[in-house]
Amino acid sequence: MKRPLILIAVAILLATATFSSNADQTNLVQNFQIQLFGVKQGGTATYGNITITSVDVEMVGTRDVIRALGTATGNNYSRAAKLVVVSPLAGGNSSVQVRDGDLNTDVSGFFSHEQTSPAVSGSQSNSRTGRSSTMDFNIQTFSLHDSEGTPLSLHFSVQGVSIDTTVNNPNSGVSSETNANVSGSGDQDGGLLILQGTIGIRGRTLEVVPGDPVAPGV
């Protein structure tokens, strides 16, 4: 079941969003965190009658992904750049962006996200405090790939058990996050990578993007 890169609780957050009369858009912004460790083919050396072929260790983190996206899009991002998922609370598709100061780059075309299994769900609620939480366990796939003919130097396709957690607290509102333990394969500069690690979508920052005033009579 394919779905946008978006947390399942965004629809619930609609209840807490405030929209102005001039069509401002309120977005939920969450950090997209990637931490993968991999092995790649090393070199071969011969010492007398002994030949050794090595396996090298490689880390693929959020910083490496941002660097590859910068090269592909012609942007020289700083070390302060962040990878985020932006979801409009009024509905519509989420987007993946690189944010570096005032520079926002939509890189959604380089990512795919798919839930490949049904979910096993658990929940807990407190009738006195009104606090409730849910946890959905399922299998999800995350991919980084070329986009419409624009090549990347780094690719991966990883999947594993994902936990989607939603907490509804009357005092602080709704918060959600996705945490996945994944494994799979990829490549960097054409070299094969065997990968495992974690992918997370976390945080709850609401931002209002000014819109055009509503025309009279609309």
C-alpha positions in Angstrom: 0.0 0.0 0.0 1.8 3.1 -1.2 1.3 6.3 0.7 2.9 9.7 0.9 5.8 10.2 3.4 3.5 11.4 6.1 2.5 10.4 9.7 -0.8 8.8 10.2 -1.8 11.3 12.9 -1.8 14.4 10.7 -5.5 14.1 10.2 -6.0 14.2 13.9 -4.0 17.4 14.1 -6.6 19.1 12.0 -8.7 19.5 15.1 -6.0 21.7 16.7 -5.1 23.8 13.6 -6.2 27.4 13.2 -6.7 28.8 9.7 -7.0 32.5 9.0 -9.5 34.2 6.7 -6.9 35.1 4.1 -6.2 31.4 3.2 -3.0 31.0 5.2 -1.7 27.4 5.1 -0.7 25.7 8.3 1.9 22.9 8.0 3.2 20.2 10.3 7.0 20.1 10.0 8.9 17.0 11.2 12.6 16.0 11.1 13.4 13.2 8.7 16.3 11.3 10.3 18.4 8.6 8.5 21.1 6.5 10.2 22.2 3.6 8.2 25.4 1.5 8.6 26.6 -0.6 5.7 29.4 -2.7 4.3 30.9 -2.4 0.9 33.5 -4.2 -1.1 37.1 -3.4 -0.2 40.3 -4.1 -2.0 42.4 -7.2 -2.5 46.0 -7.6 -1.4 48.5 -10.4 -1.6 51.1 -11.0 1.1 53.3 -13.9 0.1 51.1 -16.9 -0.3 48.1 -15.2 1.5 45.5 -13.2 -0.4 43.1 -11.0 1.6 39.9 -9.4 0.2 38.6 -6.8 2.6 35.1 -5.5 3.5 34.8 -1.8 4.4 32.3 -0.1 6.6 30.3 2.8 5.4 27.9 5.1 7.2 24.9 6.7 5.4 23.3 9.4 7.5 21.1 12.3 7.0 24.1 14.5 6.3 25.2 12.2 3.4 21.7 12.2 1.9 21.6 16.0 2.0 25.0 16.2 0.4 23.9 13.9 -2.5 20.7 15.9 -2.9 22.7 19.1 -3.0 24.9 17.9 -5.8 21.9 16.6 -7.8 19.9 19.9 -7.4 22.9 22.3 -7.8 22.8 23.5 -4.2 25.8 23.8 -1.8 24.0 23.2 1.5 25.7 24.2 4.8 26.2 21.9 7.7 23.1 23.5 9.3 20.8 22.1 6.5 17.9 19.8 7.7 15.8 17.2 5.9 12.2 17.6 6.9 8.7 16.2 6.0 6.1 19.0 5.5 2.4 18.1 5.8 -0.4 20.6 5.1 -3.0 20.2 7.8 -5.8 21.1 5.5 -5.1 18.0 3.5 -3.0 17.1 0.4 0.3 15.4 -0.1 3.3 15.8 2.1 6.6 16.9 0.7 10.2 16.2 1.6 12.3 19.3 1.8 15.9 20.3 2.4 15.9 23.5 4.6 19.0 25.6 4.9 18.4 29.0 6.3 16.0 30.8 3.9 16.5 28.2 1.2 13.8 25.5 0.9 14.2 22.8 -1.7 11.5 20.3 -2.5 13.2 16.9 -3.0 10.1 14.8 -2.8 10.7 13.2 -6.2 13.8 11.5 -4.9 12.0 9.6 -2.1 9.4 6.8 -2.0 7.6 5.3 1.0 5.4 2.3 1.1 3.7 0.3 3.8 3.9 -3.3 2.8 1.9 -5.1 5.5 -1.2 -4.6 7.6 -0.8 -3.1 11.0 -1.0 -4.6 14.5 -2.3 -1.9 16.8 -2.3 -1.3 20.5 -3.8 1.6 22.4 -4.1 3.0 25.9 -6.4 5.7 27.3 -7.0 7.4 30.7 -10.6 8.5 31.3 -9.5 10.8 34.1 -6.8 12.8 32.4 -8.1 12.3 28.8 -4.7 11.2 27.6 -4.5 8.5 25.0 -1.9 6.8 22.9 -1.8 4.3 20.0 1.0 2.2 18.5 0.8 0.7 15.0 3.3 -2.0 14.1 3.8 -2.7 10.4 6.4 -3.2 7.7 7.5 -0.2 5.7 9.9 0.5 2.9 11.9 3.7 2.4 13.7 4.4 -0.9 16.1 7.1 -2.1 16.4 7.1 -6.0 16.9 9.2 -9.1 14.2 11.6 -9.9 12.9 12.2 -13.5 16.3 11.8 -15.1 18.2 13.7 -12.4 20.8 11.2 -11.0 22.0 10.8 -7.5 25.3 9.5 -6.4 23.6 7.7 -3.5 20.7 5.3 -3.5 19.0 2.9 -1.1 15.9 0.8 -0.6 15.4 -0.5 2.9 12.5 -2.0 4.8 11.7 -3.3 8.3 9.4 -3.1 11.3 8.1 0.4 11.8 6.3 1.7 14.9 3.9 4.6 14.3 3.1 6.2 17.7 0.4 8.8 18.3 -0.1 10.5 21.7 -3.1 12.7 22.4 -2.6 14.9 25.5 -5.3 17.4 26.4 -2.6 19.7 27.8 -0.2 19.7 24.8 -2.2 18.4 21.9 -1.4 15.6 19.5 2.1 14.4 18.7 3.2 11.6 16.4 6.3 9.9 15.2 7.5 7.0 13.1 10.5 4.9 14.0 11.7 2.0 11.8 14.4 -0.6 12.1 15.4 -1.3 8.5 17.8 -3.3 6.3 18.3 -3.5 2.6 20.8 -2.5 -0.1 21.9 0.6 -1.9 24.9 2.0 -3.8 27.2 5.0 -3.5 29.1 6.2 -6.5 28.2 2.9 -8.2 29.5 0.7 -5.4 27.2 -1.8 -3.7 26.2 -1.2 -0.1 24.5 -3.7 2.2 22.7 -1.6 4.8 21.0 -1.7 8.2 19.9 0.9 10.7 17.1 3.3 11.6 14.8 5.8 9.9 12.7 8.2 11.9 10.2 11.0 11.3 9.9 12.9 14.5 8.9 16.3 15.9 5.8 18.6 16.0 6.5 22.0 14.6 3.5 24.0 13.3 4.2 26.8 10.8 1.9 29.2 9.0 2.6 30.0 5.4 0.9 33.2 4.3 -1.5 32.9 1.5 -3.2 35.3 -0.9 -6.2 37.2 0.5 -9.5 35.6 -0.3 -11.2 37.5 -3.2 -14.5 39.2 -2.4 -17.4 37.0 -3.0 -15.4 33.8 -2.7 
